[in-house]
Amino acid sequence: MAMVDASPDITPSADGSLPIKLLHDRVLVREEDEGRERRSSGGIVIPSTAQLGRKLTWAKVVGVGPHVRSVQNGDRVLFEPEDRGLVEIQGISYVLLRERDVHAVAANRHSNDGTGLYL
């Protein structure tokens, strides 16, 4: 009897989203600056391997769980790299977060909301 590979197709779609159902308040993101060198404002090249202090990271949301209220697929979110779980799917690295670990959301639907700061 031949064995059939029944693993699901989890190939990312054209918009970067994945055909994966996340549970509860989980958010799956793909880091934007992963593995790239950066430049300081003075023009100094900072290699991707350099350890910086507690620098927050921007990432694009590719999946959300059913209890996530403030984040949608395609949003950019700001999170602390220490509060993450790494997962590799089809050779691409993703980060799994809880919604409460997201510090900010950048999306066009929030463009008229202001910063939320009290001045």
Secondary structure by P-SEA (a helix, b strand, c coil): ccccccccccccccccccccccccbbbbbbbccccbbbbccccccccccccccbbbbbbbbcccccccccccccbbbbbbcccbbbbbcccbbbbbbcccccccccccccccccccccc
